[in-house]
Amino acid sequence: MTSKKKAASKPKKSVKSAPKKAAKEDTKRPRIAVLIADDHSVVREGLASLIGRKADMTVVAEAGNGREAADLWKQHRPDVTLLDLRMPELDGVGAIKEIRASDENARIIVLTTFDGDEDIYRAIQAGAKGYLLKDVPREALMDCIRRVHAGETCIPVHLAAKLAERVSGETLSGREIDVLKLMAQGKSNKEIGSALFISEGTVKSHVKAIFSKMNVISRTESVASATRRGLIQL
């Protein structure tokens, strides 16, 4: 019995592996550059730590007062600035105005403990794109930074309601604010008149107008309401 010859196995063709596609270039967007301005170092450090943990954000500078904030903004040109309202040397509103004088498109968020309607109004009027209180949840703060960076405005509903009330309500004149400030110092009508170079009768007229516009019935109540709203600072 003739044995069948095994068919010679054909040599396998070597298959050339297809050239690997070049790795796509990293298309990640640059991180949002943030400037923090607050006169309390603990607050600055806490915010810097929080923002530093976000992959899409980075802190480029920290300022301890309004003057330093305006100077550092001009130096670093951050995408978003977190700014306290009450700071030494130059307050938050003053810093906002100076920054926006350099670039009217500067994106600034006020982060403060003050929720008076006048505080909110002055900040937004100066050009702030966001207004938050310091007890805001951390993720809400991060979301606000992203929204303002994207060109949106970020004001919580309850603060927006106060702003609307301020805009629609009666506004105290500059002279009435001056009278209020002196009232807060415990000055009598006669002393206020001497300080402002107006008659005591004119002071009484201003006080009456203040009571009417603020819907109060006493000097103590008017000062308390003005302080709460941010009209004056004690």
Sequence and secondary structure as in RCSB ss.txt:
>XXXX:A:sequence
MTSKKKAASKPKKSVKSAPKKAAKEDTKRPRIAVLIADDHSVVREGLASLIGRKADMTVVAEAGNGREAADLWKQ
HRPDVTLLDLRMPELDGVGAIKEIRASDENARIIVLTTFDGDEDIYRAIQAGAKGYLLKDVPREALMDCIRRVHA
GETCIPVHLAAKLAERVSGETLSGREIDVLKLMAQGKSNKEIGSALFISEGTVKSHVKAIFSKMNVISRTESVAS
ATRRGLIQL
>XXXX:A:secstr
                               EEEEEE S HHHHHHHHHHHHT TTEEEEEEESSHHHHHHHHHH
H  SEEEE SS SSS HHHHHHHHHHH TT  EEEEES   HHHHHHHHHHT SEEEETTS HHHHHHHHHHHHT
T  B  HHHHHHHHHHHHS    HHHHHHHHHHHTT  HHHHHHHHT  HHHHHHHHHHHHHHHT SSHHHHHHH
HHHHTSS  
